[in-house]
Structures are given as C-alpha cells and as structure tokens.
Amino acid sequence: MFTRSELEIKTIAELRNLCRRYGLKPTGNGGYKTSWIVTLMAFPQIALAQLRQGRGLKSPGFSVIQFLEGVVDEMNEFTY
C-alpha cells in the first residue's frame, strides 16, 4: 500500500477517496487526517488475516485460473 509519509502528504479528501475505494471507514473523527491514515495503515494486515481465516478476499480457484488461461490464449500474447 503506502508508507506513512506518503499518506501524510495527502489531503483529507484524497485519504477519504482511498478509503472509499476499499470500503473503509475512518478510525475516530473523519475530520482528522490521522483517523484516515490509521485505517489505511492497518488495512493490509487486516486483509491478510481475513484471507488466512477464509474470510474477505479469497485466492482464485482452479476453474478461475483455467478461465484466465483461456482468455490469455484467445488474446494470443501475454501481458507483462
């Protein structure tokens, strides 16, 4: 994601938009940058923990991987 220093130079509106993209709410008062920054800093750790628990984001299954292979074959070239 971002380092704390990268997040600190962003405006509240930019931080809010990042959180909206991932469906996150601020920790505390949304009028303070710190509330948004704390949420964004914790998000990757929470997402990984949920993945390990089988909640939230999931790894693609075999059928999805086969489908994507078919799409790449149809395009006839790899995207790097």
Buried (B, 14 or more C-beta within 10 A) or exposed (E): EBEEEEBEEBEBEEBBEBBEEEEBEBBEEBEEBBBBBBBBBEBEEEBEEEEEEEEEEEEEEEEEEEEEEEEEEEEEEEEE
